Amino acid sequence: MQTYKVTFPPSAEAPSPRVHDGFEWFYVLSGRIRLVLDDQELILSRGEAAEFDTRTPHSISAVGTRPAEVISIFNAAGERMHTLTAPS
């Protein structure tokens, strides 16, 4: 399991849903998060949390005009799919 602080830029529309092996949990630190799980769209605010199997089609983005920050915990499979390294 790995824990990351993730900042999502605001987005007018939800990104295309993805699926991959893994499991994810996140807690909203600031802003508002749009979580799309299959056919359901949820808006989460500061202090709210979600957990889901990443084999369910999903997308995560900030809603509104400000970025949103979350603390996210991934298992090993979810970490491989969600983390990026800075270009060299």
mmCIF file as gemmi writes it, N, C-alpha and C atoms, coordinates in Angstrom:
data_model
loop_
_atom_site.group_PDB
_atom_site.id
_atom_site.type_symbol
_atom_site.label_atom_id
_atom_site.label_alt_id
_atom_site.label_comp_id
_atom_site.label_asym_id
_atom_site.label_entity_id
_atom_site.label_seq_id
_atom_site.pdbx_PDB_ins_code
_atom_site.Cartn_x
_atom_site.Cartn_y
_atom_site.Cartn_z
_atom_site.occupancy
_atom_site.B_iso_or_equiv
_atom_site.pdbx_formal_charge
_atom_site.auth_seq_id
_atom_site.auth_asym_id
_atom_site.pdbx_PDB_model_num
ATOM 1 N N . MET Axp A 1 ? 0.842 -1.174 0 1 0 ? 1 A 1
ATOM 2 C CA . MET Axp A 1 ? 0 0 0 1 0 ? 1 A 1
ATOM 3 C C . MET Axp A 1 ? 0.889 1.24 0 1 0 ? 1 A 1
ATOM 4 N N . GLN Axp A 2 ? 0.476 2.238 -0.758 1 0 ? 2 A 1
ATOM 5 C CA . GLN Axp A 2 ? 1.185 3.512 -0.81 1 0 ? 2 A 1
ATOM 6 C C . GLN Axp A 2 ? 0.182 4.637 -0.626 1 0 ? 2 A 1
ATOM 7 N N . THR Axp A 3 ? 0.617 5.715 0.017 1 0 ? 3 A 1
ATOM 8 C CA . THR Axp A 3 ? -0.226 6.877 0.256 1 0 ? 3 A 1
ATOM 9 C C . THR Axp A 3 ? 0.379 8.085 -0.436 1 0 ? 3 A 1
ATOM 10 N N . TYR Axp A 4 ? -0.464 8.859 -1.124 1 0 ? 4 A 1
ATOM 11 C CA . TYR Axp A 4 ? -0.019 10.039 -1.855 1 0 ? 4 A 1
ATOM 12 C C . TYR Axp A 4 ? -0.983 11.185 -1.618 1 0 ? 4 A 1
ATOM 13 N N . LYS Axp A 5 ? -0.466 12.399 -1.647 1 0 ? 5 A 1
ATOM 14 C CA . LYS Axp A 5 ? -1.305 13.592 -1.714 1 0 ? 5 A 1
ATOM 15 C C . LYS Axp A 5 ? -1.396 13.931 -3.197 1 0 ? 5 A 1
ATOM 16 N N . VAL Axp A 6 ? -2.624 14.005 -3.724 1 0 ? 6 A 1
ATOM 17 C CA . VAL Axp A 6 ? -2.841 14.22 -5.157 1 0 ? 6 A 1
ATOM 18 C C . VAL Axp A 6 ? -3.658 15.487 -5.342 1 0 ? 6 A 1
ATOM 19 N N . THR Axp A 7 ? -3.243 16.322 -6.3 1 0 ? 7 A 1
ATOM 20 C CA . THR Axp A 7 ? -3.992 17.526 -6.651 1 0 ? 7 A 1
ATOM 21 C C . THR Axp A 7 ? -4.6 17.325 -8.03 1 0 ? 7 A 1
ATOM 22 N N . PHE Axp A 8 ? -5.911 17.512 -8.118 1 0 ? 8 A 1
ATOM 23 C CA . PHE Axp A 8 ? -6.636 17.404 -9.386 1 0 ? 8 A 1
ATOM 24 C C . PHE Axp A 8 ? -6.988 18.809 -9.861 1 0 ? 8 A 1
ATOM 25 N N . PRO Axp A 9 ? -6.628 19.175 -11.099 1 0 ? 9 A 1
ATOM 26 C CA . PRO Axp A 9 ? -7.032 20.479 -11.624 1 0 ? 9 A 1
ATOM 27 C C . PRO Axp A 9 ? -8.529 20.478 -11.922 1 0 ? 9 A 1
ATOM 28 N N . PRO Axp A 10 ? -9.164 21.65 -11.905 1 0 ? 10 A 1
ATOM 29 C CA . PRO Axp A 10 ? -10.595 21.693 -12.221 1 0 ? 10 A 1
ATOM 30 C C . PRO Axp A 10 ? -10.838 21.248 -13.664 1 0 ? 10 A 1
ATOM 31 N N . SER Axp A 11 ? -11.979 20.604 -13.872 1 0 ? 11 A 1
ATOM 32 C CA . SER Axp A 11 ? -12.333 20.097 -15.192 1 0 ? 11 A 1
ATOM 33 C C . SER Axp A 11 ? -13.833 20.266 -15.395 1 0 ? 11 A 1
ATOM 34 N N . ALA Axp A 12 ? -14.222 20.833 -16.533 1 0 ? 12 A 1
ATOM 35 C CA . ALA Axp A 12 ? -15.644 21.04 -16.828 1 0 ? 12 A 1
ATOM 36 C C . ALA Axp A 12 ? -16.364 19.707 -17.029 1 0 ? 12 A 1
ATOM 37 N N . GLU Axp A 13 ? -15.654 18.726 -17.549 1 0 ? 13 A 1
ATOM 38 C CA . GLU Axp A 13 ? -16.254 17.418 -17.805 1 0 ? 13 A 1
ATOM 39 C C . GLU Axp A 13 ? -15.41 16.324 -17.175 1 0 ? 13 A 1
ATOM 40 N N . ALA Axp A 14 ? -16.066 15.239 -16.848 1 0 ? 14 A 1
ATOM 41 C CA . ALA Axp A 14 ? -15.355 14.091 -16.278 1 0 ? 14 A 1
ATOM 42 C C . ALA Axp A 14 ? -14.476 13.449 -17.342 1 0 ? 14 A 1
ATOM 43 N N . PRO Axp A 15 ? -13.259 13.046 -16.986 1 0 ? 15 A 1
ATOM 44 C CA . PRO Axp A 15 ? -12.42 12.301 -17.927 1 0 ? 15 A 1
ATOM 45 C C . PRO Axp A 15 ? -13.078 10.969 -18.286 1 0 ? 15 A 1
ATOM 46 N N . SER Axp A 16 ? -12.627 10.363 -19.349 1 0 ? 16 A 1
ATOM 47 C CA . SER Axp A 16 ? -13.138 9.044 -19.734 1 0 ? 16 A 1
ATOM 48 C C . SER Axp A 16 ? -12.823 8.036 -18.638 1 0 ? 16 A 1
ATOM 49 N N . PRO Axp A 17 ? -13.786 7.198 -18.28 1 0 ? 17 A 1
ATOM 50 C CA . PRO Axp A 17 ? -13.539 6.191 -17.24 1 0 ? 17 A 1
ATOM 51 C C . PRO Axp A 17 ? -12.47 5.187 -17.669 1 0 ? 17 A 1
ATOM 52 N N . ARG Axp A 18 ? -11.751 4.673 -16.667 1 0 ? 18 A 1
ATOM 53 C CA . ARG Axp A 18 ? -10.716 3.657 -16.894 1 0 ? 18 A 1
ATOM 54 C C . ARG Axp A 18 ? -10.975 2.481 -15.978 1 0 ? 18 A 1
ATOM 55 N N . VAL Axp A 19 ? -10.389 1.362 -16.3 1 0 ? 19 A 1
ATOM 56 C CA . VAL Axp A 19 ? -10.42 0.19 -15.423 1 0 ? 19 A 1
ATOM 57 C C . VAL Axp A 19 ? -9.014 -0.391 -15.358 1 0 ? 19 A 1
ATOM 58 N N . HIS Axp A 20 ? -8.676 -0.952 -14.228 1 0 ? 20 A 1
ATOM 59 C CA . HIS Axp A 20 ? -7.395 -1.634 -14.049 1 0 ? 20 A 1
ATOM 60 C C . HIS Axp A 20 ? -7.468 -2.411 -12.753 1 0 ? 20 A 1
ATOM 61 N N . ASP Axp A 21 ? -6.55 -3.332 -12.569 1 0 ? 21 A 1
ATOM 62 C CA . ASP Axp A 21 ? -6.495 -4.078 -11.323 1 0 ? 21 A 1
ATOM 63 C C . ASP Axp A 21 ? -6.174 -3.128 -10.187 1 0 ? 21 A 1
ATOM 64 N N . GLY Axp A 22 ? -6.719 -3.406 -9.025 1 0 ? 22 A 1
ATOM 65 C CA . GLY Axp A 22 ? -6.362 -2.622 -7.849 1 0 ? 22 A 1
ATOM 66 C C . GLY Axp A 22 ? -7.56 -2.218 -7.013 1 0 ? 22 A 1
ATOM 67 N N . PHE Axp A 23 ? -7.242 -1.473 -5.976 1 0 ? 23 A 1
ATOM 68 C CA . PHE Axp A 23 ? -8.227 -0.97 -5.042 1 0 ? 23 A 1
ATOM 69 C C . PHE Axp A 23 ? -7.751 0.404 -4.622 1 0 ? 23 A 1
ATOM 70 N N . GLU Axp A 24 ? -8.68 1.368 -4.456 1 0 ? 24 A 1
ATOM 71 C CA . GLU Axp A 24 ? -8.302 2.729 -4.093 1 0 ? 24 A 1
ATOM 72 C C . GLU Axp A 24 ? -9.216 3.252 -3 1 0 ? 24 A 1
ATOM 73 N N . TRP Axp A 25 ? -8.602 4.042 -2.123 1 0 ? 25 A 1
ATOM 74 C CA . TRP Axp A 25 ? -9.316 4.765 -1.086 1 0 ? 25 A 1
ATOM 75 C C . TRP Axp A 25 ? -8.81 6.194 -1.143 1 0 ? 25 A 1
ATOM 76 N N . PHE Axp A 26 ? -9.697 7.198 -1.025 1 0 ? 26 A 1
ATOM 77 C CA . PHE Axp A 26 ? -9.212 8.57 -0.912 1 0 ? 26 A 1
ATOM 78 C C . PHE Axp A 26 ? -10.074 9.396 0.022 1 0 ? 26 A 1
ATOM 79 N N . TYR Axp A 27 ? -9.445 10.466 0.564 1 0 ? 27 A 1
ATOM 80 C CA . TYR Axp A 27 ? -10.063 11.394 1.495 1 0 ? 27 A 1
ATOM 81 C C . TYR Axp A 27 ? -9.863 12.792 0.932 1 0 ? 27 A 1
ATOM 82 N N . VAL Axp A 28 ? -10.928 13.579 0.834 1 0 ? 28 A 1
ATOM 83 C CA . VAL Axp A 28 ? -10.852 14.92 0.238 1 0 ? 28 A 1
ATOM 84 C C . VAL Axp A 28 ? -10.345 15.911 1.279 1 0 ? 28 A 1
ATOM 85 N N . LEU Axp A 29 ? -9.195 16.531 0.984 1 0 ? 29 A 1
ATOM 86 C CA . LEU Axp A 29 ? -8.607 17.545 1.857 1 0 ? 29 A 1
ATOM 87 C C . LEU Axp A 29 ? -9.166 18.932 1.573 1 0 ? 29 A 1
ATOM 88 N N . SER Axp A 30 ? -9.345 19.259 0.277 1 0 ? 30 A 1
ATOM 89 C CA . SER Axp A 30 ? -9.856 20.575 -0.1 1 0 ? 30 A 1
ATOM 90 C C . SER Axp A 30 ? -10.503 20.489 -1.473 1 0 ? 30 A 1
ATOM 91 N N . GLY Axp A 31 ? -11.381 21.443 -1.745 1 0 ? 31 A 1
ATOM 92 C CA . GLY Axp A 31 ? -12.063 21.477 -3.031 1 0 ? 31 A 1
ATOM 93 C C . GLY Axp A 31 ? -13.189 20.454 -3.082 1 0 ? 31 A 1
ATOM 94 N N . ARG Axp A 32 ? -13.639 20.216 -4.309 1 0 ? 32 A 1
ATOM 95 C CA . ARG Axp A 32 ? -14.715 19.238 -4.545 1 0 ? 32 A 1
ATOM 96 C C . ARG Axp A 32 ? -14.268 18.271 -5.624 1 0 ? 32 A 1
ATOM 97 N N . ILE Axp A 33 ? -14.53 17.001 -5.404 1 0 ? 33 A 1
ATOM 98 C CA . ILE Axp A 33 ? -14.119 15.927 -6.307 1 0 ? 33 A 1
ATOM 99 C C . ILE Axp A 33 ? -15.338 15.301 -6.966 1 0 ? 33 A 1
ATOM 100 N N . ARG Axp A 34 ? -15.229 15.097 -8.274 1 0 ? 34 A 1
ATOM 101 C CA . ARG Axp A 34 ? -16.246 14.333 -9.025 1 0 ? 34 A 1
ATOM 102 C C . ARG Axp A 34 ? -15.694 12.921 -9.177 1 0 ? 34 A 1
ATOM 103 N N . LEU Axp A 35 ? -16.402 11.955 -8.626 1 0 ? 35 A 1
ATOM 104 C CA . LEU Axp A 35 ? -16.03 10.556 -8.763 1 0 ? 35 A 1
ATOM 105 C C . LEU Axp A 35 ? -17.105 9.877 -9.6 1 0 ? 35 A 1
ATOM 106 N N . VAL Axp A 36 ? -16.706 9.373 -10.747 1 0 ? 36 A 1
ATOM 107 C CA . VAL Axp A 36 ? -17.625 8.619 -11.595 1 0 ? 36 A 1
ATOM 108 C C . VAL Axp A 36 ? -17.289 7.143 -11.422 1 0 ? 36 A 1
ATOM 109 N N . LEU Axp A 37 ? -18.28 6.377 -10.993 1 0 ? 37 A 1
ATOM 110 C CA . LEU Axp A 37 ? -18.147 4.927 -10.833 1 0 ? 37 A 1
ATOM 111 C C . LEU Axp A 37 ? -19.248 4.284 -11.655 1 0 ? 37 A 1
ATOM 112 N N . ASP Axp A 38 ? -18.854 3.628 -12.743 1 0 ? 38 A 1
ATOM 113 C CA . ASP Axp A 38 ? -19.827 3.022 -13.645 1 0 ? 38 A 1
ATOM 114 C C . ASP Axp A 38 ? -20.794 4.098 -14.127 1 0 ? 38 A 1
ATOM 115 N N . ASP Axp A 39 ? -22.074 3.977 -13.836 1 0 ? 39 A 1
ATOM 116 C CA . ASP Axp A 39 ? -23.081 4.95 -14.278 1 0 ? 39 A 1
ATOM 117 C C . ASP Axp A 39 ? -23.395 5.997 -13.222 1 0 ? 39 A 1
ATOM 118 N N . GLN Axp A 40 ? -22.719 5.958 -12.089 1 0 ? 40 A 1
ATOM 119 C CA . GLN Axp A 40 ? -23.029 6.852 -10.975 1 0 ? 40 A 1
ATOM 120 C C . GLN Axp A 40 ? -21.985 7.96 -10.881 1 0 ? 40 A 1
ATOM 121 N N . GLU Axp A 41 ? -22.455 9.212 -10.708 1 0 ? 41 A 1
ATOM 122 C CA . GLU Axp A 41 ? -21.55 10.344 -10.503 1 0 ? 41 A 1
ATOM 123 C C . GLU Axp A 41 ? -21.774 10.882 -9.102 1 0 ? 41 A 1
ATOM 124 N N . LEU Axp A 42 ? -20.697 10.96 -8.327 1 0 ? 42 A 1
ATOM 125 C CA . LEU Axp A 42 ? -20.75 11.463 -6.954 1 0 ? 42 A 1
ATOM 126 C C . LEU Axp A 42 ? -19.907 12.716 -6.843 1 0 ? 42 A 1
ATOM 127 N N . ILE Axp A 43 ? -20.354 13.694 -6.07 1 0 ? 43 A 1
ATOM 128 C CA . ILE Axp A 43 ? -19.567 14.881 -5.772 1 0 ? 43 A 1
ATOM 129 C C . ILE Axp A 43 ? -19.214 14.81 -4.292 1 0 ? 43 A 1
ATOM 130 N N . LEU Axp A 44 ? -17.908 14.805 -3.999 1 0 ? 44 A 1
ATOM 131 C CA . LEU Axp A 44 ? -17.438 14.724 -2.619 1 0 ? 44 A 1
ATOM 132 C C . LEU Axp A 44 ? -16.737 16.022 -2.248 1 0 ? 44 A 1
ATOM 133 N N . SER Axp A 45 ? -16.95 16.469 -1.02 1 0 ? 45 A 1
ATOM 134 C CA . SER Axp A 45 ? -16.357 17.707 -0.511 1 0 ? 45 A 1
ATOM 135 C C . SER Axp A 45 ? -15.377 17.404 0.61 1 0 ? 45 A 1
ATOM 136 N N . ARG Axp A 46 ? -14.706 18.459 1.081 1 0 ? 46 A 1
ATOM 137 C CA . ARG Axp A 46 ? -13.719 18.328 2.151 1 0 ? 46 A 1
ATOM 138 C C . ARG Axp A 46 ? -14.285 17.488 3.298 1 0 ? 46 A 1
ATOM 139 N N . GLY Axp A 47 ? -13.486 16.522 3.741 1 0 ? 47 A 1
ATOM 140 C CA . GLY Axp A 47 ? -13.878 15.669 4.853 1 0 ? 47 A 1
ATOM 141 C C . GLY Axp A 47 ? -14.599 14.395 4.446 1 0 ? 47 A 1
ATOM 142 N N . GLU Axp A 48 ? -14.927 14.249 3.172 1 0 ? 48 A 1
ATOM 143 C CA . GLU Axp A 48 ? -15.597 13.035 2.718 1 0 ? 48 A 1
ATOM 144 C C . GLU Axp A 48 ? -14.584 12.085 2.097 1 0 ? 48 A 1
ATOM 145 N N . ALA Axp A 49 ? -14.947 10.805 2.045 1 0 ? 49 A 1
ATOM 146 C CA . ALA Axp A 49 ? -14.027 9.776 1.553 1 0 ? 49 A 1
ATOM 147 C C . ALA Axp A 49 ? -14.774 8.799 0.661 1 0 ? 49 A 1
ATOM 148 N N . ALA Axp A 50 ? -14.01 8.071 -0.143 1 0 ? 50 A 1
ATOM 149 C CA . ALA Axp A 50 ? -14.571 7.032 -1.008 1 0 ? 50 A 1
ATOM 150 C C . ALA Axp A 50 ? -13.575 5.891 -1.082 1 0 ? 50 A 1
ATOM 151 N N . GLU Axp A 51 ? -14.094 4.704 -1.34 1 0 ? 51 A 1
ATOM 152 C CA . GLU Axp A 51 ? -13.248 3.55 -1.605 1 0 ? 51 A 1
ATOM 153 C C . GLU Axp A 51 ? -13.936 2.716 -2.668 1 0 ? 51 A 1
ATOM 154 N N . PHE Axp A 52 ? -13.118 2.12 -3.556 1 0 ? 52 A 1
ATOM 155 C CA . PHE Axp A 52 ? -13.71 1.343 -4.637 1 0 ? 52 A 1
ATOM 156 C C . PHE Axp A 52 ? -12.697 0.399 -5.253 1 0 ? 52 A 1
ATOM 157 N N . ASP Axp A 53 ? -13.227 -0.624 -5.888 1 0 ? 53 A 1
ATOM 158 C CA . ASP Axp A 53 ? -12.451 -1.584 -6.658 1 0 ? 53 A 1
ATOM 159 C C . ASP Axp A 53 ? -12.181 -0.93 -8.008 1 0 ? 53 A 1
ATOM 160 N N . THR Axp A 54 ? -10.927 -0.811 -8.399 1 0 ? 54 A 1
ATOM 161 C CA . THR Axp A 54 ? -10.584 -0.107 -9.632 1 0 ? 54 A 1
ATOM 162 C C . THR Axp A 54 ? -10.888 -0.908 -10.897 1 0 ? 54 A 1
ATOM 163 N N . ARG Axp A 55 ? -11.426 -2.11 -10.735 1 0 ? 55 A 1
ATOM 164 C CA . ARG Axp A 55 ? -11.913 -2.848 -11.898 1 0 ? 55 A 1
ATOM 165 C C . ARG Axp A 55 ? -13.284 -2.323 -12.322 1 0 ? 55 A 1
ATOM 166 N N . THR Axp A 56 ? -13.897 -1.461 -11.499 1 0 ? 56 A 1
ATOM 167 C CA . THR Axp A 56 ? -15.123 -0.753 -11.857 1 0 ? 56 A 1
ATOM 168 C C . THR Axp A 56 ? -14.709 0.449 -12.708 1 0 ? 56 A 1
ATOM 169 N N . PRO Axp A 57 ? -15.346 0.685 -13.866 1 0 ? 57 A 1
ATOM 170 C CA . PRO Axp A 57 ? -14.995 1.875 -14.65 1 0 ? 57 A 1
ATOM 171 C C . PRO Axp A 57 ? -15.111 3.128 -13.776 1 0 ? 57 A 1
ATOM 172 N N . HIS Axp A 58 ? -14.043 3.941 -13.761 1 0 ? 58 A 1
ATOM 173 C CA . HIS Axp A 58 ? -14.021 5.103 -12.871 1 0 ? 58 A 1
ATOM 174 C C . HIS Axp A 58 ? -13.203 6.243 -13.447 1 0 ? 58 A 1
ATOM 175 N N . SER Axp A 59 ? -13.538 7.449 -12.981 1 0 ? 59 A 1
ATOM 176 C CA . SER Axp A 59 ? -12.718 8.627 -13.246 1 0 ? 59 A 1
ATOM 177 C C . SER Axp A 59 ? -12.839 9.565 -12.059 1 0 ? 59 A 1
ATOM 178 N N . ILE Axp A 60 ? -11.791 10.349 -11.835 1 0 ? 60 A 1
ATOM 179 C CA . ILE Axp A 60 ? -11.734 11.28 -10.71 1 0 ? 60 A 1
ATOM 180 C C . ILE Axp A 60 ? -11.271 12.62 -11.255 1 0 ? 60 A 1
ATOM 181 N N . SER Axp A 61 ? -11.966 13.696 -10.894 1 0 ? 61 A 1
ATOM 182 C CA . SER Axp A 61 ? -11.567 15.036 -11.322 1 0 ? 61 A 1
ATOM 183 C C . SER Axp A 61 ? -12.097 16.056 -10.334 1 0 ? 61 A 1
ATOM 184 N N . ALA Axp A 62 ? -11.497 17.245 -10.335 1 0 ? 62 A 1
ATOM 185 C CA . ALA Axp A 62 ? -12.001 18.345 -9.515 1 0 ? 62 A 1
ATOM 186 C C . ALA Axp A 62 ? -13.173 18.985 -10.249 1 0 ? 62 A 1
ATOM 187 N N . VAL Axp A 63 ? -14.173 19.385 -9.501 1 0 ? 63 A 1
ATOM 188 C CA . VAL Axp A 63 ? -15.329 20.058 -10.078 1 0 ? 63 A 1
ATOM 189 C C . VAL Axp A 63 ? -15.352 21.484 -9.529 1 0 ? 63 A 1
ATOM 190 N N . GLY Axp A 64 ? -15.803 22.414 -10.342 1 0 ? 64 A 1
ATOM 191 C CA . GLY Axp A 64 ? -15.808 23.818 -9.931 1 0 ? 64 A 1
ATOM 192 C C . GLY Axp A 64 ? -14.656 24.563 -10.577 1 0 ? 64 A 1
ATOM 193 N N . THR Axp A 65 ? -14.214 25.634 -9.917 1 0 ? 65 A 1
ATOM 194 C CA . THR Axp A 65 ? -13.175 26.482 -10.502 1 0 ? 65 A 1
ATOM 195 C C . THR Axp A 65 ? -11.82 26.344 -9.826 1 0 ? 65 A 1
ATOM 196 N N . ARG Axp A 66 ? -11.752 25.552 -8.755 1 0 ? 66 A 1
ATOM 197 C CA . ARG Axp A 66 ? -10.497 25.396 -8.016 1 0 ? 66 A 1
ATOM 198 C C . ARG Axp A 66 ? -9.992 23.966 -8.092 1 0 ? 66 A 1
ATOM 199 N N . PRO Axp A 67 ? -8.695 23.78 -7.934 1 0 ? 67 A 1
ATOM 200 C CA . PRO Axp A 67 ? -8.164 22.42 -7.814 1 0 ? 67 A 1
ATOM 201 C C . PRO Axp A 67 ? -8.711 21.77 -6.545 1 0 ? 67 A 1
ATOM 202 N N . ALA Axp A 68 ? -8.623 20.46 -6.493 1 0 ? 68 A 1
ATOM 203 C CA . ALA Axp A 68 ? -9.01 19.703 -5.299 1 0 ? 68 A 1
ATOM 204 C C . ALA Axp A 68 ? -7.838 18.831 -4.895 1 0 ? 68 A 1
ATOM 205 N N . GLU Axp A 69 ? -7.639 18.686 -3.587 1 0 ? 69 A 1
ATOM 206 C CA . GLU Axp A 69 ? -6.556 17.856 -3.066 1 0 ? 69 A 1
ATOM 207 C C . GLU Axp A 69 ? -7.147 16.684 -2.29 1 0 ? 69 A 1
ATOM 208 N N . VAL Axp A 70 ? -6.541 15.527 -2.491 1 0 ? 70 A 1
ATOM 209 C CA . VAL Axp A 70 ? -6.957 14.326 -1.771 1 0 ? 70 A 1
ATOM 210 C C . VAL Axp A 70 ? -5.732 13.605 -1.236 1 0 ? 70 A 1
ATOM 211 N N . ILE Axp A 71 ? -5.947 12.838 -0.186 1 0 ? 71 A 1
ATOM 212 C CA . ILE Axp A 71 ? -4.979 11.833 0.251 1 0 ? 71 A 1
ATOM 213 C C . ILE Axp A 71 ? -5.498 10.53 -0.32 1 0 ? 71 A 1
ATOM 214 N N . SER Axp A 72 ? -4.676 9.853 -1.101 1 0 ? 72 A 1
ATOM 215 C CA . SER Axp A 72 ? -5.107 8.641 -1.787 1 0 ? 72 A 1
ATOM 216 C C . SER Axp A 72 ? -4.229 7.474 -1.377 1 0 ? 72 A 1
ATOM 217 N N . ILE Axp A 73 ? -4.868 6.348 -1.124 1 0 ? 73 A 1
ATOM 218 C CA . ILE Axp A 73 ? -4.149 5.121 -0.772 1 0 ? 73 A 1
ATOM 219 C C . ILE Axp A 73 ? -4.45 4.088 -1.846 1 0 ? 73 A 1
ATOM 220 N N . PHE Axp A 74 ? -3.396 3.543 -2.42 1 0 ? 74 A 1
ATOM 221 C CA . PHE Axp A 74 ? -3.513 2.532 -3.469 1 0 ? 74 A 1
ATOM 222 C C . PHE Axp A 74 ? -2.865 1.24 -3.001 1 0 ? 74 A 1
ATOM 223 N N . ASN Axp A 75 ? -3.41 0.117 -3.451 1 0 ? 75 A 1
ATOM 224 C CA . ASN Axp A 75 ? -2.648 -1.111 -3.281 1 0 ? 75 A 1
ATOM 225 C C . ASN Axp A 75 ? -1.614 -1.131 -4.405 1 0 ? 75 A 1
ATOM 226 N N . ALA Axp A 76 ? -0.771 -2.139 -4.466 1 0 ? 76 A 1
ATOM 227 C CA . ALA Axp A 76 ? 0.342 -2.152 -5.425 1 0 ? 76 A 1
ATOM 228 C C . ALA Axp A 76 ? -0.129 -2.031 -6.87 1 0 ? 76 A 1
ATOM 229 N N . ALA Axp A 77 ? -1.2 -2.721 -7.254 1 0 ? 77 A 1
ATOM 230 C CA . ALA Axp A 77 ? -1.687 -2.658 -8.638 1 0 ? 77 A 1
ATOM 231 C C . ALA Axp A 77 ? -2.231 -1.264 -8.956 1 0 ? 77 A 1
ATOM 232 N N . GLY Axp A 78 ? -2.969 -0.67 -8.045 1 0 ? 78 A 1
ATOM 233 C CA . GLY Axp A 78 ? -3.514 0.667 -8.263 1 0 ? 78 A 1
ATOM 234 C C . GLY Axp A 78 ? -2.421 1.714 -8.333 1 0 ? 78 A 1
ATOM 235 N N . GLU Axp A 79 ? -1.374 1.56 -7.532 1 0 ? 79 A 1
ATOM 236 C CA . GLU Axp A 79 ? -0.257 2.509 -7.534 1 0 ? 79 A 1
ATOM 237 C C . GLU Axp A 79 ? 0.417 2.538 -8.902 1 0 ? 79 A 1
ATOM 238 N N . ARG Axp A 80 ? 0.63 1.377 -9.511 1 0 ? 80 A 1
ATOM 239 C CA . ARG Axp A 80 ? 1.293 1.327 -10.816 1 0 ? 80 A 1
ATOM 240 C C . ARG Axp A 80 ? 0.489 2.095 -11.873 1 0 ? 80 A 1
ATOM 241 N N . MET Axp A 81 ? -0.828 2.087 -11.753 1 0 ? 81 A 1
ATOM 242 C CA . MET Axp A 81 ? -1.676 2.724 -12.758 1 0 ? 81 A 1
ATOM 243 C C . MET Axp A 81 ? -1.854 4.224 -12.544 1 0 ? 81 A 1
ATOM 244 N N . HIS Axp A 82 ? -1.681 4.718 -11.311 1 0 ? 82 A 1
ATOM 245 C CA . HIS Axp A 82 ? -2.019 6.097 -11.004 1 0 ? 82 A 1
ATOM 246 C C . HIS Axp A 82 ? -0.831 7.024 -10.808 1 0 ? 82 A 1
ATOM 247 N N . THR Axp A 83 ? 0.36 6.517 -10.594 1 0 ? 83 A 1
ATOM 248 C CA . THR Axp A 83 ? 1.469 7.402 -10.284 1 0 ? 83 A 1
ATOM 249 C C . THR Axp A 83 ? 2.282 7.693 -11.539 1 0 ? 83 A 1
ATOM 250 N N . LEU Axp A 84 ? 2.765 8.918 -11.591 1 0 ? 84 A 1
ATOM 251 C CA . LEU Axp A 84 ? 3.587 9.365 -12.719 1 0 ? 84 A 1
ATOM 252 C C . LEU Axp A 84 ? 4.877 9.929 -12.177 1 0 ? 84 A 1
ATOM 253 N N . THR Axp A 85 ? 5.912 9.931 -12.974 1 0 ? 85 A 1
ATOM 254 C CA . THR Axp A 85 ? 7.147 10.566 -12.591 1 0 ? 85 A 1
ATOM 255 C C . THR Axp A 85 ? 7.329 11.815 -13.445 1 0 ? 85 A 1
ATOM 256 N N . ALA Axp A 86 ? 8.036 12.761 -12.897 1 0 ? 86 A 1
ATOM 257 C CA . ALA Axp A 86 ? 8.299 13.992 -13.623 1 0 ? 86 A 1
ATOM 258 C C . ALA Axp A 86 ? 9.195 13.692 -14.815 1 0 ? 86 A 1
ATOM 259 N N . PRO Axp A 87 ? 8.957 14.367 -15.957 1 0 ? 87 A 1
ATOM 260 C CA . PRO Axp A 87 ? 9.83 14.139 -17.113 1 0 ? 87 A 1
ATOM 261 C C . PRO Axp A 87 ? 11.248 14.602 -16.808 1 0 ? 87 A 1
ATOM 262 N N . SER Axp A 88 ? 12.239 13.911 -17.378 1 0 ? 88 A 1
ATOM 263 C CA . SER Axp A 88 ? 13.633 14.284 -17.116 1 0 ? 88 A 1
ATOM 264 C C . SER Axp A 88 ? 14.111 15.317 -18.096 1 0 ? 88 A 1
